[in-house]
């Protein structure tokens, strides 16, 4: 038996693809390629949508709790600098 149902596995593979595209868009943006900003914005949107889908797969509550903990840690770090 597979750990993830087929549809979830497809979503995980799609997430990998979207993240790779974001990495490429960041590289192009850093090298000042034409239309790099537009591509970067598109890929950020795609990845944000994908991460919401991933949260549904692994447990939205867990992801939200972890995000809040990490944001609190970041806030505290920023307050000390």
Protein Blocks (a to p, Z undefined) as FASTA:
>chain_A
ZZbdfklmmmmmmmmmmmmmmmmmmmmmmnopghklmmmmmmmmmmmmmmmmmmmmnopk
lmmmmmmmmmmmmmmmmmmZZ
